Amino acid sequence: MSLSKTKAGSGIPSEEVRCYNECLLNRCLQVGDLIEFPRIGYSHWGVYVGGGQVIHLICLEGNIVKCCNPVTGAKRGEIKEEPFMKVAGTSKAKINNYKDNEMSRHSPVEIVKRAKRYKGLVEYKCGGCEMFVTWCRYGEGTCEQIQKVKTAVDYLRTAGLVTTVAAVASFIVYRVTR
């Protein structure tokens, strides 16, 4: 099943993705599970709190670049409780309690309590939604996405390709926005 299977780019999930997500919601999700919502180029994360609801950290501006405070590096966001299906959108969601074998986790009641404690407006640094949900579940915020990017940049730096890749990316962005 492809994540890109939406109705003609409308942002409406395909019937296949919608059915998959409903099955995940109704048969598999347990309170306190971390849910990964793969998007294009990154994954969004939430905590399942029961009753078909997810608590997640979102960027207030709807655009991660606009959220960033240029002085502190912090981003303005909001921790919200919303319906699972709304958060999933066109993504094929998946349960991803990826640190369960490495770290001890809180009880489901404590995970939900931690998630609900910070609902509302917040400022956050790198890793946002993934760091928030891993902190709720494990007591320590981690972000595999950032680690993967850092590893890739380090590799490119040692290969002397960072400047080349940045130049190509800038050119592509310039061409697309014209």
Buried (B, 14 or more C-beta within 10 A) or exposed (E): EEBEEBEEEEEEBBEEBBEBBBEBBEEEBEBBBBBBBBEEEEBBBBBBBEEBBBBBBBBEEEEEEEBBEEEEEBBBBBBBBBEBBEBBBBBBBBBBBBBEEEBEBBEBEBBBEBBBEBEEEBEBEBBBBBBBBBBBBBBEBBBBBBEEEEEEEEEBEEEEEBEEEEEEEEEEEEEEEE
